[in-house]
Amino acid sequence: MEGLIMAAQLILGLSILVGLHELGHLLTAKLFGMRVEQYYIGFPPKIFSFRYGETEYNLGMIPLGGFVKITGMVDESLDTKKLSEEPKPWEFRSKPAWQRLIVMMGGIIVNVITGIIIFIILTYKFGDTYIPRDEVLKNGIVAYELGEEIGLQTGDVITKVNGEEYVKFSDLTSANVLLTDNAYYTVERGGEVVEVPVPVDFLDKFSDKDAAGRFIDVRMPFEVGPLLEDSNAQKAGLQEGDQIVAVAGQEVVFFDEIQEVLANHKSEEISLEVLRPEQTGIENPINNPVILQVEVTEEGTIGFYRQPLLELGRTEYTLAEAIPKGTKEAFNIIWVNARAIGKIFKGEVSASKSLSGPIGIAQIFGPTWDWVRFWRITGLLSMILAFMNFLPIPALDGGHVAFLTYEIVSGRKPSDKFLERAQKVGMVLLLTLMTFAIFNDIFKVFF
């Protein structure tokens, strides 16, 4: 069922984005009097179609892209039968270069506008809830495997990142930080100030889907949140709202401390000392705990969610404030992807770990249907789709844009034969990349 939910979100998200992208090409083509023969969401075989005017509208069975077929254009269909004839007034090739350029930019522009609108609406409606810097300074961080690998330690208080004070905890792990050359954290540790550099190859390790949970977290006091049904914690009598003050005779304050104790007592029965909510007003309540006996699983868990005791920050935005904030967030995605591609070409980031195909994208949506998350990821994908399509690769919009720009600047139009060959080369490159991404997804899932 989880796989079906992820697949459904992927298909819906891509269908929306591809449909809008191709609509951008269709509308601009019709604006300049070009004949659009077909509009496709997905690829053949077709599920259904209908004709309106001169255009056939289709929904394809393979939901991994789409296209519009404009008369007189050398595109992925490689239909060049009529190119030897004199161009008709309604053909793509008969129009001025600036009009053809706008048509090729139409899909990219629509995807950019879509991404911006999504992020503006999300910013306006939900604002921003975050863990502020002050909460990090109170108790420091928990350093997991990847954090320890670069030299961070549990209890470290990170005061700056790349020499500047940050605003919220998520700033510490943002792509802007990790993609910066010579990135480093400024840390207070045992009364001393230490600089912890981020290795050049760290982003490569951070590209793994579970890397975020193996890096750092805020060190937080907590109380017991919801319990898993029929879990050992529930059977032992643990209740939501309980405050665990000792585990197996060891006093605990932070969630990472209880994780460590449980990991050391897998498959054992241990004692929990907890304070019930009604005890918080008792003088010296730690002397009046409820004692519970609980069995730890083989995985080192007992079956409850934590409820962090943190003062979260929240910022709400008016529509006037959300417009620049959402726009900045949308364009930041393009900037991050551009820098990431640069890292790949420098050999600092592995392409196999950074690139994802349909399976990887579906996993990003997650196994539950959350509309806020769905639209946030769809907005992100819209900006990435615009960026990727703008790359000057033949068979992509960016390839056509590059040739048309050359034509406008030089006054010389590339021959139809050249465009046809370039299209073939581009299609081979894209098919190779798509094949790599799909098999790379399969390898990451099963190996």
Secondary structure, DSSP 8 states (H G I E B T S, - for coil): -HHHHHHHHHHHHHHHHHHHHHHHHHHHHHHTT--EEEEEEEEEEEEEEEEETTEEEEEEEEEEEEEEEETT---TT---GGGGS---TTSGGGS-HHHHHHHHHHHHHHHHHHHHHHHHHHHHHH-EEE-BHHHHHHH-EEE-HHHHHTT--TT-EEEEETTB--SBGGGGG-HHHHTSTT-EEEEEETTEEEEEE--TTHHHHHTSTTSGGGSEEE--BEEEEEE-TT-HHHHHT--TT-EEEEETTEE--BHHHHHHHHHTTTT-EEEEEEE-GGGTTSSSGGGS-EEEEEE--TTS--SEEEEE----EEE---HHHHHHHHHHHHHHHHHHHHHHHHHHHHTSS-HHHH---HHHHHHHH-SS--HHHHHHHHHHHHHHHHHHHHS--TTSHHHHHHHHHHHHHHS----HHHHHHHHHHHHHHHHHHHHHHHHHHHHHHH-
